């Protein structure tokens, strides 16, 4: 009898606190998923940027313009606040040109 009572109490609990707890749990799951997807995307972009840099010729064979662009890439990143998509796109543009 006691278990039945407990089950009924939990089933009918619709307090604002419980509702907020459920919403926070849902938000936490969504945040984890979003963070995982974003991290994978960033890793993919960084791999693409690294591969594109590997396609550059040795520094001795690059034009002055290409050398300046390669030299400017680290300044885009600053203290880790870069947008890898932008950097990867720029590197890919340069490596195909």
JOTAJO-V898297 format. One record per pair of residues at least 24 apart in sequence whose ideal C-beta (glycine too) atoms are under 10 Angstrom apart, sorted by the first residue. I is the first residue (numbers start at 1). GAP is how many residues later the second one is. If there is no record, write none. Layout:
BEGIN
i:gap
I:GAP
I:GAP
END
This chain:
BEGIN
i:gap
41:43
41:44
42:41
42:42
42:43
42:46
43:41
44:40
44:41
44:44
45:38
45:39
45:40
45:41
45:42
45:43
45:44
45:46
45:47
46:36
46:38
46:39
46:41
46:42
47:37
47:41
48:36
48:37
48:39
48:40
48:41
48:43
48:44
49:24
49:35
49:36
49:37
49:38
49:39
49:40
49:41
49:42
49:43
49:46
50:38
50:41
51:37
51:40
51:41
51:44
52:35
52:36
52:37
52:38
52:39
52:40
52:41
52:42
52:43
52:44
53:34
53:35
53:38
53:39
53:41
53:42
54:41
55:36
55:37
55:39
55:40
55:41
56:35
56:38
56:39
57:38
62:32
63:34
65:29
65:32
66:28
66:29
66:31
69:24
69:25
69:28
70:24
END
